[in-house]
Amino acid sequence: MPKKIVILSVAALMIIAFAGCEIFGGGTGVKGKLILEPGQSGDVRNARIELYETSDLTGDPVKIGQSESGGTDVSEAEFKLTDVLPGYYYLLAWKDIDGDGDISGGDLVGVYGGTYKPGKGGQKLTIEDNKLTDVGQISMRIFVEPLAVVASGAIGDQGYSVTYTYTFNENVTLSTFTVTVPGYDPYPDTEETGARNSGQSYTTQKYVIGGGEVLIPHGTHTLRFQGTASGDAFDLTVNITL
């Protein structure tokens, strides 16, 4: 009879131990809450939660989870990742609004300890063994892609003229457009200015040298774009090899 009592006592202790583990830790991992930043719109439920070992968020995430899907308040959602190896990580939360599989304009994005920027993973967090690290609130905001311009060039008229085509990824006002061809001084085109719509391609006039009697040199042609976008000044340079 005493032997049976000992066995029951050990079993009871095991149950208490497991219960205590759930109450005080819940395993090794991380938990927190996604919060929509004031002034932003969107639904942070069912957002993707990822842990990376690199501060620039490159490579594959070592752990992937998801924020909660329930509740009626779309501006907040709790999350929890368990079964994580102890170590140092960077946490990225994002919701793929357009379904393209990448973080792109219009997606909701947040990181632990900062504001998301491409190649910037916020602050490093420490996950300890048998502890559910609470990172608190992760601020989520709509990602706006950095201003960019894509350009190309074409030599025509049997080599005596050149035109350039360019496209911005957002609406801009172009105030200065400067062309530099190999071996010549920069040429500011005062006519290639004004409003430019996002996603629309624009082609310049034909440029010639010496009244069209000199061949356009091959090599690196440099286009410099200056103006404003969303009220902020920009200065972008694109090199084209022709």
C-alpha positions as CSV (number, residue, x, y, z in Angstrom):
1,M,0.0,0.0,0.0
2,P,2.8,2.6,0.8
3,K,4.3,1.9,-2.7
4,K,1.0,2.8,-4.4
5,I,0.9,6.0,-2.5
6,V,4.4,7.0,-3.7
7,I,3.4,6.3,-7.4
8,L,0.3,8.4,-7.1
9,S,2.3,11.2,-5.6
10,V,4.8,11.2,-8.4
11,A,2.0,11.3,-11.0
12,A,0.4,14.2,-9.2
13,L,3.6,16.1,-9.1
14,M,4.1,15.5,-12.9
15,I,0.6,16.9,-13.6
16,I,1.3,20.0,-11.4
17,A,4.7,20.4,-13.2
18,F,3.1,20.3,-16.7
19,A,0.4,22.7,-15.6
20,G,2.9,25.1,-14.2
21,C,4.9,25.0,-17.4
22,E,1.8,26.1,-19.3
23,I,1.0,28.9,-16.8
24,F,4.4,30.3,-16.5
25,G,5.9,29.9,-19.9
26,G,4.0,27.9,-22.5
27,G,7.2,26.6,-24.0
28,T,10.1,28.3,-25.7
29,G,9.0,31.1,-28.0
30,V,7.7,34.6,-28.4
31,K,4.3,36.3,-28.0
32,G,2.9,39.7,-28.6
33,K,0.2,41.8,-30.1
34,L,-0.1,43.5,-33.5
35,I,-1.5,47.0,-33.3
36,L,-2.6,49.1,-36.3
37,E,-0.7,52.4,-36.1
38,P,-2.9,55.5,-35.6
39,G,-3.9,57.0,-38.9
40,Q,-3.4,53.7,-40.8
41,S,-6.1,51.5,-42.1
42,G,-6.3,47.7,-42.6
43,D,-6.9,44.4,-40.9
44,V,-4.0,43.0,-38.9
45,R,-5.7,39.6,-38.2
46,N,-4.3,36.6,-40.0
47,A,-1.0,38.4,-40.5
48,R,2.2,36.5,-41.1
49,I,4.7,36.4,-38.2
50,E,8.3,35.5,-39.1
51,L,11.6,35.1,-37.1
52,Y,14.9,35.7,-38.8
53,E,18.5,35.2,-37.6
54,T,19.8,38.1,-39.8
55,S,19.2,41.8,-39.1
56,D,18.5,42.5,-42.8
57,L,15.8,39.8,-42.9
58,T,17.5,37.9,-45.7
59,G,17.3,34.1,-46.2
60,D,14.5,31.9,-45.1
61,P,12.7,32.6,-41.7
62,V,13.5,30.1,-39.1
63,K,10.0,30.1,-37.8
64,I,6.7,31.2,-39.3
65,G,3.3,31.7,-37.6
66,Q,0.2,33.8,-37.8
67,S,-1.7,36.3,-35.8
68,E,-5.1,35.4,-34.5
69,S,-8.0,35.5,-36.9
70,G,-10.9,35.9,-34.4
71,G,-12.4,39.0,-32.8
72,T,-14.2,41.9,-34.3
73,D,-11.5,44.5,-33.8
74,V,-9.4,44.4,-37.0
75,S,-6.9,46.9,-35.6
76,E,-5.3,44.4,-33.2
77,A,-4.5,40.7,-33.0
78,E,-2.4,38.6,-30.6
79,F,0.2,36.1,-31.8
80,K,2.4,33.4,-30.4
81,L,5.2,31.3,-31.8
82,T,6.3,28.2,-29.9
83,D,8.9,25.4,-30.4
84,V,11.6,28.0,-31.1
85,L,15.2,27.3,-30.4
86,P,16.8,29.6,-27.8
87,G,18.8,32.4,-29.5
88,Y,18.7,35.9,-31.0
89,Y,16.2,36.8,-33.6
90,Y,14.5,39.6,-35.5
91,L,10.7,39.6,-35.8
92,L,8.8,40.6,-38.9
93,A,5.0,40.8,-39.1
94,W,3.3,41.5,-42.4
95,K,0.1,41.0,-44.3
96,D,0.3,40.3,-48.0
97,I,-2.6,42.5,-49.2
98,D,-2.0,42.0,-52.9
99,G,-1.1,38.3,-52.6
100,D,2.2,38.6,-54.6
101,G,4.2,36.7,-52.0
102,D,6.5,39.7,-51.3
103,I,6.4,42.8,-49.2
104,S,5.2,45.5,-51.6
105,G,3.4,48.8,-51.6
106,G,0.1,48.6,-49.7
107,D,1.0,45.6,-47.5
108,L,0.8,46.0,-43.7
109,V,4.2,45.6,-42.1
110,G,5.8,45.9,-38.7
111,V,9.0,44.8,-36.9
112,Y,10.0,44.4,-33.3
113,G,11.7,47.6,-31.9
114,G,11.4,49.9,-34.9
115,T,9.7,50.8,-38.2
116,Y,10.1,48.5,-41.1
117,K,12.4,49.5,-44.0
118,P,13.8,47.2,-46.7
119,G,16.8,45.5,-45.2
120,K,16.1,46.8,-41.7
121,G,14.8,44.2,-39.2
122,G,14.4,46.4,-36.2
123,Q,15.9,45.4,-32.8
124,K,17.3,42.0,-31.9
125,L,15.2,40.0,-29.4
126,T,16.4,37.2,-27.1
127,I,14.5,34.0,-26.7
128,E,15.5,32.0,-23.7
129,D,15.0,28.3,-23.1
130,N,11.6,27.3,-21.7
131,K,10.4,30.9,-21.7
132,L,7.7,32.6,-23.8
133,T,9.2,36.0,-24.4
134,D,6.7,38.8,-24.5
135,V,7.6,41.5,-27.1
136,G,4.6,43.6,-26.3
137,Q,3.0,45.6,-29.2
138,I,4.2,45.5,-32.8
139,S,3.1,48.6,-34.6
140,M,1.7,47.9,-38.1
141,R,1.6,50.4,-40.9
142,I,1.0,50.4,-44.7
143,F,4.3,50.0,-46.5
144,V,5.1,52.6,-49.1
145,E,7.8,51.6,-51.6
146,P,10.7,54.0,-51.9
147,L,10.5,56.3,-54.9
148,A,12.2,54.7,-57.9
149,V,12.5,55.3,-61.6
150,V,13.3,52.7,-64.3
151,A,14.8,54.0,-67.5
152,S,16.1,52.7,-70.9
153,G,17.6,54.2,-74.0
154,A,17.7,53.6,-77.7
155,I,20.0,54.9,-80.4
156,G,18.4,55.6,-83.7
157,D,18.7,57.3,-87.1
158,Q,21.7,55.1,-88.0
159,G,23.4,56.1,-84.8
160,Y,22.9,59.8,-84.9
161,S,20.2,60.3,-82.3
162,V,19.2,58.9,-79.0
163,T,15.9,58.8,-77.0
164,Y,15.2,57.7,-73.4
165,T,12.1,56.1,-71.9
166,Y,11.4,56.2,-68.1
167,T,8.8,55.3,-65.6
168,F,8.3,56.3,-62.0
169,N,6.6,54.1,-59.4
170,E,4.6,57.0,-57.9
171,N,3.3,60.3,-59.1
172,V,6.0,63.0,-59.2
173,T,6.6,66.5,-60.5
174,L,9.8,66.6,-62.5
175,S,11.6,70.0,-62.2
176,T,14.9,69.1,-63.8
177,F,16.0,66.4,-66.3
178,T,19.7,66.2,-67.2
179,V,21.3,63.9,-69.8
180,T,25.0,63.1,-69.8
181,V,26.5,61.0,-72.7
182,P,30.0,59.7,-72.7
183,G,32.6,62.4,-73.4
184,Y,30.2,65.3,-73.2
185,D,29.0,67.8,-70.6
186,P,25.7,67.3,-68.9
187,Y,22.7,68.6,-70.8
188,P,19.7,69.9,-68.9
189,D,16.5,69.5,-70.9
190,T,14.2,72.3,-69.7
191,E,11.3,70.9,-71.7
192,E,11.3,67.5,-70.1
193,T,9.6,68.6,-66.9
194,G,6.2,68.6,-65.3
195,A,3.8,66.1,-63.7
196,R,4.6,62.4,-64.3
197,N,2.0,59.7,-63.4
198,S,2.9,56.5,-61.6
199,G,3.4,53.5,-63.8
200,Q,3.2,55.5,-67.1
201,S,6.1,55.4,-69.5
202,Y,7.5,58.7,-70.9
203,T,9.8,59.0,-73.9
204,T,12.0,62.0,-74.4
205,Q,12.6,63.9,-77.6
206,K,15.4,62.9,-79.9
207,Y,18.8,64.1,-78.7
208,V,21.6,64.8,-81.3
209,I,25.1,66.0,-81.2
210,G,26.5,68.7,-83.5
211,G,23.3,69.2,-85.3
212,G,22.9,65.5,-85.9
213,E,26.2,65.1,-87.7
214,V,28.1,63.3,-84.9
215,L,27.4,59.7,-83.9
216,I,26.0,59.1,-80.5
217,P,28.7,57.6,-78.4
218,H,28.1,54.1,-76.9
219,G,28.8,53.4,-73.2
220,T,27.2,54.7,-70.0
221,H,24.5,57.3,-70.5
222,T,23.5,59.0,-67.2
223,L,20.0,60.4,-66.6
224,R,19.4,62.6,-63.6
225,F,15.9,63.3,-62.3
226,Q,15.1,66.0,-59.8
227,G,11.7,67.1,-58.5
228,T,9.2,66.4,-55.8
229,A,7.0,63.5,-54.8
230,S,4.4,63.7,-52.1
231,G,5.8,67.1,-51.1
232,D,9.3,65.8,-50.6
233,A,12.3,66.7,-52.9
234,F,14.1,63.8,-54.7
235,D,17.2,63.5,-56.7
236,L,17.6,60.2,-58.6
237,T,20.3,59.1,-61.1
238,V,20.0,56.2,-63.5
239,N,22.9,54.8,-65.6
240,I,22.1,53.2,-68.9
241,T,24.5,51.2,-71.0
242,L,24.0,51.7,-74.7
